[in-house]
Amino acid sequence: MKRRDLERKLRIAGCYLKREGRSHSLWINPKTGVVETVPRHNEIKEPLARKILKNLGAA
């Protein structure tokens, strides 16, 4: 999955970017308070993308 597609799904679910790191970005779901790291690769493998979406309640 492309990183921008994953970020679009996260934004639609109400999550927002907390901060940018060197190799990861931190995304937070304000409803649950869950913070998840998203790698800064252009292409993110499907199992990892599904895990991130599930943990942030966007799946």
N, C-alpha and C positions, 0 to 999 in steps of 0.2 A: 504494500500500500504506500502510496506517496505520502510524504510527511504533511504536505499542505491539505490533503484529503482527510487525514486523521485530525489535524487541527480544526478543520471545518466542522467535522462531526462533534468534536469536543465543544466548540463554541455554540453549536446548535443546542447541545445538551445543557448549556448554562455554565460551563467551565470557563476559566480564564487563565491566562499566562501569569504566573506569580513572579518568576524571574528567569533570566537566561543564565546558564552556566557555561563552562568552557566546552563540555561535550554533551550536556543534557539541558533540557528546559524543564522547569517545574510548573506543572499545571495543577490547579486546585478546583475542586467542586465546592462552592460556597454553601450548598445545602447540607452536605455531609461533612465537610471539613477535610475530606480525603485529599492528600497530595500525592501526585504520581510523577515520576520522571519520564520524559520522552527524549529518546536519543536524537541528536541533531544530524542524522543521516538523511539523504534525499529519499531513500527507499527504506521502509521499515517492514520487516518480515511479518506476514499475516498473523502467526500465533502471538507475537508480541503486541501487535496492534489490537487484536481482540482482547488480550489481557489488560491493556491500558484502558480500553473503552469499558470493559466490565468493571474494573476497579473504580473508575470514576463515575460509574452509573450512567454511561452514555450508550450502552449496548442494548 
